[in-house]
Amino acid sequence: MIVVTTENVTGHRTVRMLGQCFGVVVRSRGLGGNLVASLRSIVGGEIHEYTQMLEEARRHALDRLVHNATSMGANAILMMRFDSAEIGQTMSEIVAYGTAAVIEPAP
């Protein structure tokens, strides 16, 4: 699966657009992780517990995006983007989205 943040893939032509596809992940740190992160936020600097959680959530959202596009019959995802939001004070939502497409090498 080719995943790009652009409208086109160099050296390929778009045969068919299949529509929007996405992958969603909602994550929450456990009580211990939130406690450690709260203590670190007092001192300042990077909060490694949240950084790791968000990196993993992005990877899972991307995996789900690829699975969704594959089930639609796509071999590429164009204009891929990430978005995120907080749900309450303890959860984060990560969304990977783009346009599922069928592409082929240009003649």
N, CA, C and O atoms as CSV, one atom per row, in Angstrom:
chain,resi,resn,atom,element,x,y,z
A,1,MET,N,N,0.851,-1.181,0.000
A,1,MET,CA,C,0.000,0.000,0.000
A,1,MET,C,C,0.890,1.237,0.000
A,1,MET,O,O,1.745,1.403,0.870
A,2,ILE,N,N,0.680,2.088,-0.975
A,2,ILE,CA,C,1.400,3.354,-1.043
A,2,ILE,C,C,0.571,4.397,-0.286
A,2,ILE,O,O,-0.615,4.574,-0.561
A,3,VAL,N,N,1.199,5.074,0.658
A,3,VAL,CA,C,0.517,6.112,1.435
A,3,VAL,C,C,1.308,7.403,1.267
A,3,VAL,O,O,2.487,7.474,1.614
A,4,VAL,N,N,0.638,8.428,0.727
A,4,VAL,CA,C,1.307,9.706,0.486
A,4,VAL,C,C,0.461,10.852,1.020
A,4,VAL,O,O,-0.752,10.727,1.187
A,5,THR,N,N,1.124,11.968,1.284
A,5,THR,CA,C,0.420,13.165,1.746
A,5,THR,C,C,0.105,14.111,0.588
A,5,THR,O,O,-0.383,15.221,0.801
A,6,THR,N,N,0.383,13.671,-0.620
A,6,THR,CA,C,0.173,14.494,-1.814
A,6,THR,C,C,-1.038,13.999,-2.601
A,6,THR,O,O,-1.582,12.932,-2.316
A,7,GLU,N,N,-1.457,14.791,-3.601
A,7,GLU,CA,C,-2.594,14.407,-4.443
A,7,GLU,C,C,-2.238,13.312,-5.431
A,7,GLU,O,O,-3.095,12.526,-5.835
A,8,ASN,N,N,-0.971,13.263,-5.818
A,8,ASN,CA,C,-0.527,12.314,-6.843
A,8,ASN,C,C,0.699,11.557,-6.365
A,8,ASN,O,O,1.402,11.988,-5.451
A,9,VAL,N,N,0.939,10.422,-7.001
A,9,VAL,CA,C,2.142,9.635,-6.744
A,9,VAL,C,C,3.008,9.758,-7.990
A,9,VAL,O,O,2.576,9.397,-9.086
A,10,THR,N,N,4.217,10.260,-7.831
A,10,THR,CA,C,5.114,10.461,-8.955
A,10,THR,C,C,5.276,9.165,-9.754
A,10,THR,O,O,5.525,8.100,-9.188
A,11,GLY,N,N,5.131,9.273,-11.063
A,11,GLY,CA,C,5.304,8.120,-11.940
A,11,GLY,C,C,4.079,7.223,-12.017
A,11,GLY,O,O,4.139,6.149,-12.617
A,12,HIS,N,N,2.981,7.638,-11.427
A,12,HIS,CA,C,1.740,6.849,-11.450
A,12,HIS,C,C,0.579,7.727,-11.891
A,12,HIS,O,O,0.638,8.953,-11.800
A,13,ARG,N,N,-0.460,7.090,-12.362
A,13,ARG,CA,C,-1.690,7.815,-12.666
A,13,ARG,C,C,-2.815,7.208,-11.845
A,13,ARG,O,O,-2.820,6.009,-11.568
A,14,THR,N,N,-3.757,8.038,-11.463
A,14,THR,CA,C,-4.899,7.581,-10.680
A,14,THR,C,C,-5.940,7.003,-11.622
A,14,THR,O,O,-6.427,7.685,-12.524
A,15,VAL,N,N,-6.274,5.744,-11.404
A,15,VAL,CA,C,-7.251,5.054,-12.232
A,15,VAL,C,C,-8.658,5.282,-11.687
A,15,VAL,O,O,-9.598,5.516,-12.446
A,16,ARG,N,N,-8.792,5.212,-10.350
A,16,ARG,CA,C,-10.114,5.344,-9.737
A,16,ARG,C,C,-9.978,5.854,-8.300
A,16,ARG,O,O,-9.127,5.392,-7.539
A,17,MET,N,N,-10.822,6.804,-7.952
A,17,MET,CA,C,-10.926,7.271,-6.568
A,17,MET,C,C,-12.036,6.471,-5.912
A,17,MET,O,O,-13.140,6.371,-6.447
A,18,LEU,N,N,-11.739,5.895,-4.737
A,18,LEU,CA,C,-12.723,5.050,-4.063
A,18,LEU,C,C,-13.415,5.751,-2.901
A,18,LEU,O,O,-14.411,5.247,-2.382
A,19,GLY,N,N,-12.908,6.891,-2.491
A,19,GLY,CA,C,-13.548,7.648,-1.423
A,19,GLY,C,C,-12.701,7.746,-0.170
A,19,GLY,O,O,-11.560,7.286,-0.116
A,20,GLN,N,N,-13.301,8.361,0.831
A,20,GLN,CA,C,-12.615,8.614,2.095
A,20,GLN,C,C,-12.388,7.311,2.852
A,20,GLN,O,O,-13.241,6.424,2.866
A,21,CYS,N,N,-11.227,7.216,3.476
A,21,CYS,CA,C,-10.933,6.092,4.361
A,21,CYS,C,C,-10.270,6.653,5.614
A,21,CYS,O,O,-9.677,7.732,5.584
A,22,PHE,N,N,-10.376,5.918,6.705
A,22,PHE,CA,C,-9.841,6.436,7.955
A,22,PHE,C,C,-9.492,5.305,8.907
A,22,PHE,O,O,-9.920,4.163,8.736
A,23,GLY,N,N,-8.712,5.652,9.905
A,23,GLY,CA,C,-8.388,4.757,11.005
A,23,GLY,C,C,-8.419,5.573,12.284
A,23,GLY,O,O,-7.777,6.620,12.366
A,24,VAL,N,N,-9.161,5.104,13.288
A,24,VAL,CA,C,-9.346,5.839,14.530
A,24,VAL,C,C,-8.824,5.020,15.704
A,24,VAL,O,O,-9.040,3.810,15.775
A,25,VAL,N,N,-8.133,5.695,16.625
A,25,VAL,CA,C,-7.666,5.077,17.867
A,25,VAL,C,C,-7.955,6.048,19.000
A,25,VAL,O,O,-7.691,7.245,18.883
A,26,VAL,N,N,-8.498,5.531,20.101
A,26,VAL,CA,C,-8.689,6.325,21.315
A,26,VAL,C,C,-7.867,5.665,22.403
A,26,VAL,O,O,-8.016,4.472,22.671
A,27,ARG,N,N,-7.010,6.436,23.020
A,27,ARG,CA,C,-6.102,5.901,24.044
A,27,ARG,C,C,-6.220,6.687,25.331
A,27,ARG,O,O,-6.536,7.877,25.335
A,28,SER,N,N,-5.959,5.991,26.418
A,28,SER,CA,C,-5.922,6.621,27.733
A,28,SER,C,C,-4.755,6.050,28.508
A,28,SER,O,O,-4.505,4.845,28.463
A,29,ARG,N,N,-4.044,6.900,29.214
A,29,ARG,CA,C,-2.992,6.434,30.118
A,29,ARG,C,C,-3.659,5.887,31.359
A,29,ARG,O,O,-4.713,6.378,31.765
A,30,GLY,N,N,-3.067,4.889,31.961
A,30,GLY,CA,C,-3.578,4.374,33.228
A,30,GLY,C,C,-3.335,5.375,34.340
A,30,GLY,O,O,-2.675,6.394,34.137
A,31,LEU,N,N,-3.858,5.089,35.492
A,31,LEU,CA,C,-3.717,5.983,36.643
A,31,LEU,C,C,-2.254,6.246,36.972
A,31,LEU,O,O,-1.871,7.384,37.247
A,32,GLY,N,N,-1.428,5.189,36.945
A,32,GLY,CA,C,0.004,5.352,37.232
A,32,GLY,C,C,0.691,6.249,36.221
A,32,GLY,O,O,1.486,7.112,36.592
A,33,GLY,N,N,0.386,6.047,34.927
A,33,GLY,CA,C,0.978,6.881,33.880
A,33,GLY,C,C,0.569,8.325,34.007
A,33,GLY,O,O,1.385,9.226,33.815
A,34,ASN,N,N,-0.706,8.560,34.333
A,34,ASN,CA,C,-1.183,9.937,34.513
A,34,ASN,C,C,-0.516,10.597,35.709
A,34,ASN,O,O,-0.192,11.784,35.667
A,35,LEU,N,N,-0.310,9.837,36.765
A,35,LEU,CA,C,0.347,10.385,37.961
A,35,LEU,C,C,1.787,10.799,37.659
A,35,LEU,O,O,2.211,11.901,38.007
A,36,VAL,N,N,2.538,9.897,37.003
A,36,VAL,CA,C,3.931,10.201,36.647
A,36,VAL,C,C,3.979,11.402,35.704
A,36,VAL,O,O,4.817,12.288,35.869
A,37,ALA,N,N,3.084,11.435,34.717
A,37,ALA,CA,C,3.056,12.548,33.769
A,37,ALA,C,C,2.713,13.859,34.474
A,37,ALA,O,O,3.283,14.902,34.152
A,38,SER,N,N,1.794,13.815,35.423
A,38,SER,CA,C,1.437,15.027,36.173
A,38,SER,C,C,2.628,15.560,36.948
A,38,SER,O,O,2.865,16.767,36.981
A,39,LEU,N,N,3.374,14.665,37.567
A,39,LEU,CA,C,4.564,15.085,38.315
A,39,LEU,C,C,5.611,15.679,37.380
A,39,LEU,O,O,6.248,16.679,37.712
A,40,ARG,N,N,5.790,15.066,36.215
A,40,ARG,CA,C,6.776,15.599,35.256
A,40,ARG,C,C,6.353,16.956,34.717
A,40,ARG,O,O,7.201,17.801,34.431
A,41,SER,N,N,5.047,17.174,34.577
A,41,SER,CA,C,4.590,18.450,34.021
A,41,SER,C,C,4.898,19.610,34.962
A,41,SER,O,O,4.994,20.755,34.519
A,42,ILE,N,N,5.051,19.332,36.240
A,42,ILE,CA,C,5.408,20.372,37.210
A,42,ILE,C,C,6.815,20.879,36.930
A,42,ILE,O,O,7.074,22.081,36.993
A,43,VAL,N,N,7.723,19.959,36.622
A,43,VAL,CA,C,9.122,20.296,36.361
A,43,VAL,C,C,9.280,20.924,34.979
A,43,VAL,O,O,10.114,21.809,34.786
A,44,GLY,N,N,8.482,20.468,34.023
A,44,GLY,CA,C,8.579,20.957,32.650
A,44,GLY,C,C,9.350,19.994,31.780
A,44,GLY,O,O,9.960,19.051,32.283
A,45,GLY,N,N,9.329,20.218,30.495
A,45,GLY,CA,C,10.032,19.357,29.551
A,45,GLY,C,C,9.094,18.324,28.940
A,45,GLY,O,O,7.886,18.334,29.172
A,46,GLU,N,N,9.686,17.440,28.157
A,46,GLU,CA,C,8.913,16.408,27.468
A,46,GLU,C,C,8.370,15.385,28.457
A,46,GLU,O,O,9.047,14.983,29.404
A,47,ILE,N,N,7.142,14.983,28.211
A,47,ILE,CA,C,6.518,13.945,29.032
A,47,ILE,C,C,6.557,12.660,28.215
A,47,ILE,O,O,5.679,12.402,27.392
A,48,HIS,N,N,7.591,11.859,28.457
A,48,HIS,CA,C,7.872,10.677,27.639
A,48,HIS,C,C,6.713,9.678,27.620
A,48,HIS,O,O,6.482,9.021,26.605
A,49,GLU,N,N,5.988,9.560,28.727
A,49,GLU,CA,C,4.866,8.608,28.774
A,49,GLU,C,C,3.805,8.950,27.725
A,49,GLU,O,O,3.275,8.061,27.059
A,50,TYR,N,N,3.500,10.238,27.585
A,50,TYR,CA,C,2.510,10.649,26.597
A,50,TYR,C,C,3.075,10.605,25.183
A,50,TYR,O,O,2.363,10.257,24.241
A,51,THR,N,N,4.334,10.952,25.029
A,51,THR,CA,C,4.953,10.892,23.702
A,51,THR,C,C,4.900,9.470,23.166
A,51,THR,O,O,4.520,9.254,22.015
A,52,GLN,N,N,5.270,8.516,23.978
A,52,GLN,CA,C,5.249,7.104,23.569
A,52,GLN,C,C,3.827,6.657,23.246
A,52,GLN,O,O,3.601,5.977,22.246
A,53,MET,N,N,2.871,7.036,24.087
A,53,MET,CA,C,1.484,6.656,23.860
A,53,MET,C,C,0.979,7.206,22.522
A,53,MET,O,O,0.317,6.495,21.766
A,54,LEU,N,N,1.292,8.472,22.233
A,54,LEU,CA,C,0.811,9.087,20.996
A,54,LEU,C,C,1.514,8.523,19.766
A,54,LEU,O,O,0.887,8.391,18.714
A,55,GLU,N,N,2.795,8.187,19.869
A,55,GLU,CA,C,3.499,7.551,18.745
A,55,GLU,C,C,2.874,6.197,18.424
A,55,GLU,O,O,2.652,5.875,17.257
A,56,GLU,N,N,2.593,5.408,19.452
A,56,GLU,CA,C,1.948,4.106,19.246
A,56,GLU,C,C,0.547,4.278,18.665
A,56,GLU,O,O,0.147,3.525,17.778
A,57,ALA,N,N,-0.202,5.265,19.162
A,57,ALA,CA,C,-1.556,5.502,18.664
A,57,ALA,C,C,-1.528,5.903,17.193
A,57,ALA,O,O,-2.391,5.478,16.425
A,58,ARG,N,N,-0.558,6.709,16.790
A,58,ARG,CA,C,-0.439,7.088,15.366
A,58,ARG,C,C,-0.161,5.871,14.497
A,58,ARG,O,O,-0.744,5.717,13.424
A,59,ARG,N,N,0.740,5.002,14.970
A,59,ARG,CA,C,1.037,3.785,14.198
A,59,ARG,C,C,-0.210,2.913,14.063
A,59,ARG,O,O,-0.488,2.391,12.984
A,60,HIS,N,N,-0.960,2.754,15.150
A,60,HIS,CA,C,-2.174,1.939,15.091
A,60,HIS,C,C,-3.232,2.573,14.192
A,60,HIS,O,O,-3.912,1.869,13.446
A,61,ALA,N,N,-3.376,3.899,14.256
A,61,ALA,CA,C,-4.339,4.582,13.391
A,61,ALA,C,C,-3.958,4.401,11.924
A,61,ALA,O,O,-4.827,4.187,11.079
A,62,LEU,N,N,-2.669,4.486,11.619
A,62,LEU,CA,C,-2.205,4.284,10.244
A,62,LEU,C,C,-2.454,2.847,9.791
A,62,LEU,O,O,-2.873,2.620,8.656
A,63,ASP,N,N,-2.201,1.882,10.661
A,63,ASP,CA,C,-2.489,0.480,10.339
A,63,ASP,C,C,-3.966,0.284,10.033
A,63,ASP,O,O,-4.319,-0.417,9.084
A,64,ARG,N,N,-4.825,0.897,10.829
A,64,ARG,CA,C,-6.274,0.780,10.611
A,64,ARG,C,C,-6.697,1.484,9.323
A,64,ARG,O,O,-7.596,1.018,8.625
A,65,LEU,N,N,-6.051,2.603,9.011
A,65,LEU,CA,C,-6.319,3.313,7.757
A,65,LEU,C,C,-5.996,2.416,6.575
A,65,LEU,O,O,-6.797,2.297,5.648
A,66,VAL,N,N,-4.833,1.785,6.599
A,66,VAL,CA,C,-4.424,0.898,5.504
A,66,VAL,C,C,-5.392,-0.286,5.393
A,66,VAL,O,O,-5.756,-0.684,4.286
A,67,HIS,N,N,-5.803,-0.843,6.516
A,67,HIS,CA,C,-6.758,-1.961,6.500
A,67,HIS,C,C,-8.075,-1.525,5.870
A,67,HIS,O,O,-8.646,-2.249,5.056
A,68,ASN,N,N,-8.558,-0.338,6.246
A,68,ASN,CA,C,-9.810,0.185,5.704
A,68,ASN,C,C,-9.707,0.394,4.192
A,68,ASN,O,O,-10.613,0.018,3.449
A,69,ALA,N,N,-8.607,0.990,3.741
A,69,ALA,CA,C,-8.422,1.239,2.302
A,69,ALA,C,C,-8.299,-0.070,1.533
A,69,ALA,O,O,-8.831,-0.196,0.430
A,70,THR,N,N,-7.600,-1.040,2.109
A,70,THR,CA,C,-7.453,-2.346,1.459
A,70,THR,C,C,-8.816,-3.007,1.285
A,70,THR,O,O,-9.095,-3.585,0.234
A,71,SER,N,N,-9.661,-2.926,2.303
A,71,SER,CA,C,-10.991,-3.540,2.226
A,71,SER,C,C,-11.867,-2.851,1.177
A,71,SER,O,O,-12.834,-3.439,0.691
A,72,MET,N,N,-11.532,-1.613,0.829
A,72,MET,CA,C,-12.259,-0.879,-0.211
A,72,MET,C,C,-11.739,-1.229,-1.609
A,72,MET,O,O,-12.341,-0.838,-2.609
A,73,GLY,N,N,-10.617,-1.968,-1.686
A,73,GLY,CA,C,-10.030,-2.323,-2.973
A,73,GLY,C,C,-8.947,-1.379,-3.447
A,73,GLY,O,O,-8.562,-1.419,-4.615
A,74,ALA,N,N,-8.447,-0.533,-2.568
A,74,ALA,CA,C,-7.427,0.448,-2.934
A,74,ALA,C,C,-6.027,-0.159,-2.888
A,74,ALA,O,O,-5.778,-1.127,-2.171
A,75,ASN,N,N,-5.125,0.426,-3.663
A,75,ASN,CA,C,-3.709,0.083,-3.550
A,75,ASN,C,C,-2.878,1.316,-3.178
A,75,ASN,O,O,-1.649,1.273,-3.147
A,76,ALA,N,N,-3.600,2.432,-2.894
A,76,ALA,CA,C,-2.913,3.659,-2.480
A,76,ALA,C,C,-3.852,4.518,-1.646
A,76,ALA,O,O,-5.074,4.442,-1.773
A,77,ILE,N,N,-3.253,5.331,-0.797
A,77,ILE,CA,C,-3.996,6.333,-0.030
A,77,ILE,C,C,-3.350,7.678,-0.344
A,77,ILE,O,O,-2.160,7.884,-0.105
A,78,LEU,N,N,-4.154,8.582,-0.884
A,78,LEU,CA,C,-3.679,9.906,-1.262
A,78,LEU,C,C,-4.114,10.923,-0.210
A,78,LEU,O,O,-5.108,10.720,0.488
A,79,MET,N,N,-3.369,12.009,-0.104
A,79,MET,CA,C,-3.700,13.122,0.797
A,79,MET,C,C,-3.882,12.655,2.249
A,79,MET,O,O,-4.800,13.111,2.931
A,80,MET,N,N,-3.024,11.760,2.721
A,80,MET,CA,C,-3.127,11.238,4.085
A,80,MET,C,C,-2.806,12.336,5.086
A,80,MET,O,O,-1.880,13.123,4.890
A,81,ARG,N,N,-3.587,12.377,6.163
A,81,ARG,CA,C,-3.401,13.346,7.233
A,81,ARG,C,C,-3.650,12.675,8.578
A,81,ARG,O,O,-4.296,11.630,8.655
A,82,PHE,N,N,-3.128,13.290,9.632
A,82,PHE,CA,C,-3.435,12.899,11.001
A,82,PHE,C,C,-4.198,14.041,11.651
A,82,PHE,O,O,-3.976,15.209,11.333
A,83,ASP,N,N,-5.088,13.699,12.554
A,83,ASP,CA,C,-5.763,14.692,13.377
A,83,ASP,C,C,-5.856,14.106,14.778
A,83,ASP,O,O,-5.842,12.887,14.947
A,84,SER,N,N,-5.950,14.959,15.769
A,84,SER,CA,C,-6.055,14.466,17.138
A,84,SER,C,C,-6.938,15.397,17.950
A,84,SER,O,O,-7.105,16.574,17.628
A,85,ALA,N,N,-7.494,14.837,19.008
A,85,ALA,CA,C,-8.340,15.606,19.911
A,85,ALA,C,C,-8.319,14.944,21.276
A,85,ALA,O,O,-8.007,13.760,21.404
A,86,GLU,N,N,-8.651,15.712,22.277
A,86,GLU,CA,C,-8.788,15.158,23.624
A,86,GLU,C,C,-10.247,14.834,23.873
A,86,GLU,O,O,-11.144,15.565,23.454
A,87,ILE,N,N,-10.468,13.728,24.560
A,87,ILE,CA,C,-11.810,13.355,24.996
A,87,ILE,C,C,-11.749,13.339,26.516
A,87,ILE,O,O,-11.061,12.506,27.105
A,88,GLY,N,N,-12.454,14.242,27.139
A,88,GLY,CA,C,-12.325,14.370,28.585
A,88,GLY,C,C,-10.927,14.862,28.928
A,88,GLY,O,O,-10.309,15.574,28.137
A,89,GLN,N,N,-10.430,14.493,30.089
A,89,GLN,CA,C,-9.097,14.926,30.488
A,89,GLN,C,C,-8.083,13.806,30.459
A,89,GLN,O,O,-6.905,14.030,30.737
A,90,THR,N,N,-8.527,12.585,30.121
A,90,THR,CA,C,-7.602,11.456,30.205
A,90,THR,C,C,-7.462,10.670,28.921
A,90,THR,O,O,-6.664,9.734,28.866
A,91,MET,N,N,-8.217,11.020,27.876
A,91,MET,CA,C,-8.173,10.240,26.647
A,91,MET,C,C,-7.782,11.110,25.452
A,91,MET,O,O,-8.089,12.301,25.398
A,92,SER,N,N,-7.103,10.488,24.508
A,92,SER,CA,C,-6.730,11.152,23.262
A,92,SER,C,C,-7.244,10.342,22.089
A,92,SER,O,O,-7.137,9.116,22.069
A,93,GLU,N,N,-7.802,11.038,21.114
A,93,GLU,CA,C,-8.261,10.404,19.891
A,93,GLU,C,C,-7.280,10.769,18.781
A,93,GLU,O,O,-6.955,11.942,18.599
A,94,ILE,N,N,-6.813,9.775,18.045
A,94,ILE,CA,C,-5.943,9.997,16.896
A,94,ILE,C,C,-6.664,9.437,15.670
A,94,ILE,O,O,-7.114,8.292,15.675
A,95,VAL,N,N,-6.768,10.249,14.626
A,95,VAL,CA,C,-7.416,9.829,13.387
A,95,VAL,C,C,-6.414,9.975,12.247
A,95,VAL,O,O,-5.802,11.029,12.076
A,96,ALA,N,N,-6.255,8.912,11.472
A,96,ALA,CA,C,-5.498,8.972,10.223
A,96,ALA,C,C,-6.542,8.879,9.114
A,96,ALA,O,O,-7.385,7.982,9.133
A,97,TYR,N,N,-6.496,9.794,8.148
A,97,TYR,CA,C,-7.498,9.759,7.086
A,97,TYR,C,C,-6.889,10.170,5.756
A,97,TYR,O,O,-5.837,10.807,5.705
A,98,GLY,N,N,-7.568,9.794,4.686
A,98,GLY,CA,C,-7.103,10.125,3.355
A,98,GLY,C,C,-8.110,9.647,2.324
A,98,GLY,O,O,-9.247,9.311,2.656
A,99,THR,N,N,-7.681,9.622,1.078
A,99,THR,CA,C,-8.537,9.186,-0.017
A,99,THR,C,C,-8.010,7.856,-0.552
A,99,THR,O,O,-6.865,7.757,-0.993
A,100,ALA,N,N,-8.863,6.842,-0.504
A,100,ALA,CA,C,-8.504,5.528,-1.046
A,100,ALA,C,C,-8.560,5.618,-2.580
A,100,ALA,O,O,-9.502,6.169,-3.150
A,101,ALA,N,N,-7.549,5.074,-3.217
A,101,ALA,CA,C,-7.484,5.161,-4.674
A,101,ALA,C,C,-6.829,3.915,-5.267
A,101,ALA,O,O,-6.110,3.179,-4.591
A,102,VAL,N,N,-7.103,3.708,-6.547
A,102,VAL,CA,C,-6.400,2.694,-7.326
A,102,VAL,C,C,-5.494,3.450,-8.278
A,102,VAL,O,O,-5.947,4.291,-9.054
A,103,ILE,N,N,-4.224,3.143,-8.210
A,103,ILE,CA,C,-3.242,3.798,-9.087
A,103,ILE,C,C,-2.495,2.727,-9.883
A,103,ILE,O,O,-2.498,1.546,-9.535
A,104,GLU,N,N,-1.860,3.181,-10.956
A,104,GLU,CA,C,-1.016,2.290,-11.752
A,104,GLU,C,C,0.154,3.093,-12.319
A,104,GLU,O,O,0.064,4.311,-12.472
A,105,PRO,N,N,1.245,2.405,-12.626
A,105,PRO,CA,C,2.395,3.131,-13.200
A,105,PRO,C,C,1.990,3.856,-14.475
A,105,PRO,O,O,1.239,3.323,-15.292
A,106,ALA,N,N,2.488,5.064,-14.636
A,106,ALA,CA,C,2.201,5.847,-15.843
A,106,ALA,C,C,2.936,5.232,-17.021
A,106,ALA,O,O,4.049,4.726,-16.873
A,107,PRO,N,N,2.303,5.280,-18.204
A,107,PRO,CA,C,2.964,4.712,-19.398
A,107,PRO,C,C,4.179,5.506,-19.824
A,107,PRO,O,O,4.834,5.154,-20.805
